[in-house]
Amino acid sequence: MKVKSTSTKIGDAVFVIICILISIICIVPMLNLAARSLSGTEFLIRHEVYIWPKGFNLEAYQTVLSDAKYQRAFVWTAFLTLVCTLLSLTMTALCAYPLIFPKLKGRGFINVLITITMFFNAGTIPNYLLMSDLHLLENPLVLIIPACLSIYNMIIMRSFFYGIPDSLRESAEIDGASYIKVLLKIYVPLSKPVFASLALFYAVGRWNGYGDALMYIKTQKQFFPLQLLLYNILNNVNAVEVAAQEGFMQPGLKDSLKAATVMFATVPILLIYPWLQRYFIAGVTMGAVKE
Amino acid sequence: MAKVKTYTDDNGNNIIVKTGITWGQSFKKYWQLYLLLLLPIAYLLIFKYTPMRYIVVAFKEYKLNMPLKEMPWATTNKQVDYFKYFKKAFQNPDFLRALRNTVKLNLLDLICGFPAPIIFALILNELCFKRFKKVVQTIAYMPHFLSWVIIASLVSHLFATNDGLVNQMINYLGGESISFLGDPTNWVRTYVAAGVWQNFGWGSIIYLAAIASINTELYEAASVDGAGRFKKMWHITLPGIKPTIVVLLIMNLGYIMGGGFERPFAMKNNLVMENAEVISTFVYKVGIQQLKFPLTTAVGLFQSVVGLFFLLTANTISRKLGERGIW
């Protein structure tokens, strides 16, 4: 039995304290946000709210949750996220699975085609002009289709597929299963961890993304994802219009409203990611130790 | 019949090597796989390769609603001047500023942001309570899941000059308020700090995996020899994750000309544009808002080509060192 010396115990304690400090640095900004969203106007105006709400009330949330504009943006973004995630996972699997067959002719060529896109990007304006020519500007599909396959994620899935023993596939083939059936009946069920991990990556990417919407959608405001709406509100884009429409006139209320809006856009992801921790750690690690 | 190649070895014997199958056989056997690949390949061709056609805009005079082929080449004083817009870009002080800022911010991100996950992984590795370690990890991953719009909003409240939490603490400790967001130099510090905050936890995942794969017998042997905590960290853990560190460092150097759009766009403000404007935000402002397509396409092409050069160099170095590249 090993007995820890005093110096080791002190060392352990020091590392625990460092980790507690790091955790506090991570959490305090969120606590501050939550406190602001729950605080009374008079305390916010006097800048007295730190990490605990003062003059606790749910007014800001009531306003945000009952506002048709936010409701619509929330539902629209949730819908977009769901569609994007499902489509992206399908595309990723469609691309990764055939490429694990070593004898497939043209595999090398396709790999080159894929690798080039990882090194060279045509640039923002060529992409914009393409969207324009494809009639995707001001079109909700522009938020779904152009980003529906990530090569990095494809490589992660492919290395996971490589890890599934060939013998499973071969015995199914001998039993007369088609390749598509092998994918659906063997590879997909065995790859739940990688699907969970990539689903999280794609979903977070879509939920948090606003750059594409900012560039490609200007007039069709009903297609703005939540984050772009948030950007416009936080940065007072069209401030007069917003204030006039939504009673954002009282300054203190405005601050708690903003905070509540940010909470509203953040909480869904913060509720989900801890449960998928095991999977996304595997996903990140797999991306690093490519075959 | 499989395709074969015949070689003759030193003793004059023929060696027959199967080199795979013919296209016809492959199609017959694997037609389903080709079917599956149709959509992804169509996607790559349309959304990754077709945009390259539009690069030619950098060398032309852009006319609205005119097919690319009919657009006239760029001209200076009625003389064809293909590189007109590249010259213009390099005479444009705004672009030169954006270029400088891109490299500067990326370098600072690298210097501050690269060691942070390594240090954090080393600290986590010293924790002996599994539960506690897991809680710390979960908390540290959280910032990675926040969008830049949200992080920018958090930063603007925490670092506000009058009433931000950070300045209130500084005042409490007897210091003067600091203009973290309004002063260009301080803004750069805040920007880099936000990057470290967002990424140190997430970035540690790779290093933790590398640490986990170190042979535990090494630690036991070192303990027997009387090595302390820091000796083990220095002589076993760090050498154990060195390959991972080297590869990630080189690949990160390869992205020095790159640059996301969402982070600088969300964090910039009008007071600090001299330090905050980077190439991606410049292209957005001048290209998409002011519709100066040839100039910004030229800028984008310049960025892509230089980026490609850096990446290929990084990749080559990585392979020379006997490590994997990104392909």
Interface residues (C-beta under 8 A of the other chain):
Chain A: T8 G11 D12 F15 V16 I18 C19 I22 S23 I25 C26 I27 V28 P29 M30 N32 L33 R36 H47 Y50 I51 M91 L94 C95 Y97 P98 F101 K103 L104 K105 G106 I110 L113 I114 T115 T117 M118 F119 F120 N121 A122 G123 T124 I125 P126 N127 Y128 L129 L130 L134 I145 P146 C148 L149 M154 S178 Y179 I180 L183 V204 W207 N208 G209 Y210 G211 L214 M215 Q227 L230 Y231 L234 K258 V262 A265 T266 I269 L270 Y273 P274 Q277 I281 V284 T285 A288 V289 K290
Chain B: G20 I21 T22 W23 S26 F27 Y30 Q32 L33 Y34 L35 L36 L37 L39 P40 I41 Y43 L44 I46 F47 K48 Y49 T50 P51 M52 R53 Y54 I55 V57 F120 I123 L124 E126 L127 C128 F129 F132 K133 V135 V136 Q137 T138 I139 A140 Y141 M142 P143 F145 L146 S147 W148 V149 I150 A152 S153 L154 V155 S156 H157 L158 N162 D163 L165 Q168 W197 G201 W202 I205 I206 A209 R229 T244 F261 E262 F265 A266 S280 V283 Y284 G287 I288 F293 T296 T297 G300 L301 Q303 S304 G307 L308 L311 L312 R324 I326 W327
